[in-house]
């Protein structure tokens, strides 16, 4: 039970996040895992980007009862959570950077991106079907991915 707590409190995503999310992809896809050319050098994409400048207004619309300072504080607590991340082909990251949630989804859908951490039967993990990206979505996805890691990736360590 300590593993999700540790992951929930990890700061800046580095190679650990990439490794964890790649292991999830491999475990979920099993023998069907196809390493496409771009995934040889995968990149960690913040769905809600590190730079909050373009997203603060987005969140003001979602949370009209919150002031800007409250939104920025909550932003800081969510931006580096595992639930806000996605492994994508490295050459896509510069195209997605600080774009809106809908622009990111459109790009990924147009490129037929089908990572099990993007398209999932688990509504907490699935991103493709969402119309908005909220702090609650990040929190729920964070917990779901942590459970997935414990159940699937590290199943032999139980």
Secondary structure, 3 states (H helix, E strand, C coil): CHHHHHHHCCCCCCHHHHHHHHHHHHHHHHHHCCCCHHHHHEEEEECCCCCCCCCHHHHHHHCCCCCHHHHHHHHHHHCCCHHHEEEEEHHHHHHHCCCCHHHHHHHHHHCCCCCCCCCCCCCCCCCCCCCCCCHHHHHHHHHHHHHHHHHHHCHHHC
